[in-house]
Each structure stands twice: as C-alpha cells, then as structure tokens.
Amino acid sequence: MSVLQRVVKPTTRKGKKVLLKREPQVIEGTKRAILFKGRKTSDKVRSVLKDIYNIKKPDAEMLSRNNDITIFENATPVEAFCKKHDCGLFMLGSHSKKRPDNLVVGRMFNHTLLDMIELNIESYKGLQEFAASKVTLGIKPCLLFNGPQWEQSDELKQLKSIFIDFFHREQVDSVRLQGIEHTISFNITPEGKIYLRSYKVLLKKSGLKTPRVELEEIGPRIDFTLRRFKLPTSDLMKEACKKPAELKVTKKKNISTDGLGSTHGRIHMGKQDINKIQTRKMKGLKKNNQEKVTLKRKAAQTNDNMKRVKRVN
C-alpha cells in the first residue's frame, strides 16, 4: 500500500526561499537543536534543559509547554516538531516514578528518527551556582572525551557521536590560540558513569612566547548514567554519513607530495627529434660564416658519396 505525500509548492518568493533552505545542501551549516519537556518534569530536568539551551544558543530553540510524548513507543510527534522547526537534533526532558530525572538526546535524518539515547541525571550543579565569568555567546567549544570506554561499546560510540553533533558548530580550518575559550569535557568511569564538565580557558602570562593555560569551571556540572537506547541500522547510518559527489576529493594522476609538503609532478612526453626542435632565435645561437661553409661542404661530400654508391651498385 503506497502513501501519497502532498507536494508543497511555494506561492511567494519568501516561501520558495524557505523551501530551498530546507532542501539538502552540499555544505551543511550548523545543526540546530530543539529542546522540549515531556508530560511531567522536575526542577532538575528543567534546569538542565535551560543550561544546555544557553550553551547551544543561538543554534537552538526551546519550547515552553509540556508535551504528552512517550518517544520510545511513538517518535512521530518528535519528528513533527523537528520538521516544523527545521532541527536535526533534539533533547527531551521528563520525570516519572519509573524513570526519574530522565533525558533523551537524539538525531534526525531526512525528518525521521536516526538514533536516540536515554540518560539518567544523577547529580547536577547549574550555571548560576558558579561564580566564574561566562564565555562568549556562540563560541565554538573544544570537546574532550576521556576514557577508553568510549570506543568499547556501540552505545557509547553512538553517544559520543551524538554529543559531537550536538555541541559542534561551524566547520573551521584553523583556530587561533585566543579563540579557544570554552572546553566541554566528557569523562567516563569503569562503572559506566558519565561526567559532563564545562570550563573556561584562561591564558596566563608565563614569561615565554607560549602562555600558561588554566581551566576554570563555569558549569554546568552533570553526572549521567545510561538507560535505554535505540541505535540505527548499518545501512541507515551509512546513508546518513554519505558525502555528496561534489565534496569527494578526486585523486590527480602523476602528482605526489613529499614529507615536507612540497608538490611534485610527473610529465610524460613522446619521442622527440632534438634536431627539429624550434629554439628561440637568439643572436648568440646563430651560426657564423665559417660554420655555414663547413656544413655545406659536409652536405656536398655526403651527396657525392651517395652518388658513388649508386654507380657501384
């Protein structure tokens, strides 16, 4: 049974611009995130959502109303929210007797659910409880993942990928030292606890050209544990990570780069007759009269020899 989808056609120039912006782009911009609350929430969950929203701004949107959503049973309302607000990331906070202080973070692909992981907030200390000065709005953070467990299970690998997508901003080729102002650290213990810490990078005088670096905790400070998760299939993940043909680097033939970064090229040329190569007519390369007479004598002698050979034959 096939389901017919309504094709939306723009009637105004602004509507056409909005639809073109929502289409797949060759170079994607910063991923936007939507944060909203479930059926019931606690003060801790609301504060966590607010602090993460403040870190993610201006690439985030937070809804104020509660929503009767059970995302692991039915993800359709979340997909509708993300499609309406044009967001590829979402974070849902909820609180119940069975799952207190609950946080679900996930991603969308082509307006459908890609993956999501449910986390339990064990302890929390908010931004306002730290007296340190805050970082600049919209600054690109430096993400640190400490612990070998991040690469030892599929769930933690996927959670690491989600965190990178969630806090990642625009793509840059180089960063100056003064531009590294904010650091977010994710530490995992052998028991499975995840510690989120946020620091401000301070550059102090060291008496040398390179400054002395200090970290000042600015919050929030959150401790997580894993609960439920929904991982994508290998085919769906491969399709989501597929690069467009325009961005694929084509290998150029006969060009190589050495260890010092110098580019070397190899040129293939056909067989050439050096005597027939047209050189630049310079005064210094012209033949004098004596050379011309010598060449004429050699040519005449060659012709005579050829004639003698023919007579003998």
N, C-alpha and C positions, 0 to 999 in steps of 0.2 A: 504494500500500500504506500503510495507516494504522497507526500505532503507538499502542497503548493505554497511557496513563500511569496508574500506580497513584495513586489518590486517598488521601491520608493524612488520616485522621480522628483528632482527639485523643481520648484516653481519660481524661485527667486535666486538672485545671484548669491546672496548670503547662504541660502540653503545648499546650493551647489558647492560652495566653498567648504561648508561643514561636512558634507558627504565625502568630498575629496580628501579632507583631512583624516577622516575615519578609515579610509582605504589603506591597505598595506603599503608601507613606504620602503624605499630601497635602503635609506638610512633612518632608522627609528630614533625618535627623540627619547627624553627621559620618561620612564614608565611611571604613570600616575597610579595612585593607590586610593582606595575608598575604605573608610573606617566606619563601622556602624555597630549598634548594640542589638543583642538578641531579645528574647522575651523578657528576661529579668537580668539585671546586672547588679554587681556590688560596687561599693565605693572604690575598692581597689582596682577593679576592672575598668571603671570609668576613668580613673586617674591614669592608668597605664595607656589607655587609648588616647587620652589627651596629650600625654607626654610624647608618645610616638608620633602623633599628628604634628606636634610642634617641631620635632626633629625633621620630619619629612616635608614640611612646608617649603615652598609653595606648590609642590607636586603632589598634593594630597587633598582629599575632600572628606569631611566628617559629617555624618548625618546625626541629627539630634533625637529623632524618635526611636522608640523601641520597635522591634520587628519580630513577629512570631515565626521564626525560622529555625528549622532543625536541618542543618546543612548536610549532615551525613546521610539523612534519609531523603532529602529533596533539595538539590542545588539550583533548581530553576529560578527561585526569587533572587538569589545572589547573582546568577548570570544576567538577569534582567537589570539589576542595579548597576553592574559593571558596564553593560552595554549602553545604558541610558547616560551614565556619567563618563563614558569613554575611559575606563580604567582597566588596566591589565592585572592589578594586584588588589587584594582585599584583606581586611582583618576584621574578624567578628569576635566581639566580647560577650560573654554570657555567664550566668551564675545559676546553679541549681543544687539541690541536695545531693544528687548523684555525682555531679561534676562541678564542684565549687571553683570559683575564680578561673574560669575557662577562657582560653584564647585560641582562635583558629586563624591561621595565616595561610594564604594560598595564592595561586596564579590562574589566569585565564589564557586560553589560546583560541583565537577565532571566535570569541564571545562564548566559549564553552569551557567548563572546568577542566583544567590540566592536572593540578595536584593540590593537595592541602594537608596540613599537619596540625594536630590539636595539641596545645601546650597547657600545662598546669602552672599557674603563678603561685609559687611557694612563698616568696618574700618580695617586698617591693619598698623602695625608697624613692620618692619623686624628685622632680627637678627643683621644686620650690624649697625642698629641705636642704639643699646645698647652697652655701653662701657664696660660692665662687661665681665669677662673671661668666656669662654665657657666650656661645660662639655666634658668628655672623649668620643671619638667616640665609638659607640656600647654599651654605658652604658644602663642598664635596668632602665627605668623611673618608678617613683611611680605615679599612676594615681589617681586623686581625682575628684569626681563628687559631686558638691554642689547644693542642691535644691531639694525639694520634687517632682518637675515636672518630673524628670527623670523616675519616676515609675507610672506616672498618665496617660500616653497615650502610645499606641502601637508604634507610630512613634518614640517617644523619647526613649522608651525602646530599639528599634532596632538600633537607632543611637548610644546609649550608648554601645551596644554590638559591633557595627562596630568599634567605637573608641578604645575599649579594644583590639579587634583583631588587629587593625592597629598598635598600639604602643606597643603591648605586644611582649616580646622576649622569650628567652628560659625559660622553667619551672624550678624553683628552690625550694628547701625545706626550706632553711633558708638563711637569708641575714645578714651580719654583719653591724654594725652601720655606718662604714666608706664607705660601699658600696652603701648607699642611697645618691646619689649625684645629681640626677635630678628629678624634680617633674613637672608634667603637670596637670594643674587644668582646669576643665570644669565647669563653673558656668552658671546657667540658671536663668533668671528673670521671674517674673509672666507674663510679657508681651511677653515672648517667645524668648528673645534674648539669644544667647549662647556666652559666653566669654571664649576664649581659652587663657590661660596664662602659661608661661614656666618659672620655677625658678631653680636656683642653690642652693642646700642645703649647708649652711655654718655651721660648728661645731666650736663654740667659747668656750673659757675657762670660766667655771662657778665657779671654786673653789671646785667643788664637783666631784664625780665619773662620773656623767652624764653630758655631755656637754650642753651648751646653743645653741639652734638651731635657725638660722636666714635664711630667704629666700631672695635671690637677683634675681630680674627679669632679664632674659637674652634674652627674645624674642624667637619666635615671639609673637606678641600680635594681636589676630584676633577676630573680632566680627562677628557672624553668625546669620542668620535667616533662618528658614525652608522654602523651596519652595515645589517642588514635591517629591514624594517618591513612591517606589514600594516594597511592603512587600511580603515575601514568604508565601505560604500556610502552615497550621499547619502540614500537612503530610510531606511536603518537609523539613521544619525546624526540625521536629522530626528525619527524616532520616539523615540530616546533622549533628545533635548532637548525633547520635548513637555511643556508645562506643563499641570497639571490645570486643569479649568474653575473650581475653587474659588479658584485663585490669580490668575486673569485679572482685570485691573482693567477694570471696565465704565465707559465714559465717561458722565458725568452731563450731561444736557442743561441748557442755559441757565446753566451755571456756568463761570466763567473765572478765571484767576489772572494778575495783572499782574506786572511785573518786580520789584516789591518784595515779592512773596509774599502780597499781600492777595487774598482771595477775593471775587469779585463775582458776584451772581446776578441773573437777569433774570426778571421776573414778568409773565405775560400775563393781562390781565383783560378781561372783556367790557364792553360799553357799559352805563354806569350813569346813572341819573337822580339828580342831586345833591339835588333837592328831596325825594326819597323816602328818602334815606339816614337811618337811625336814628342820631342822635347821642346822646351821653351827656347825660342830663337834669341840667344844672347850673343853679344859681340864677342865674349870670351870663348864661346863654343864654336865659332865659325872657323873653317879650315883656311889656312893661308895658301898662297900660290904654289909653294913647293909641295905641300900635301896633295893639292889637286893634281899636279903633274905626275906625282908618284902613283896616285890612284888610277889615272888614265893609262899609264904605262903598264900597270898590273892588269888592267882590264884588257888592253890590247894584246898583251902576252898570253892571257888566258884564251882569248879568241883564236889566236894563231895556233895554240896547242890543240884546241878543239878541231880546227880545220885539218891539221896534220893527222890526227887520229882518224878522222873520217876518210882521208885519202888512203891511209894504210888499209883500212877495212874494205 
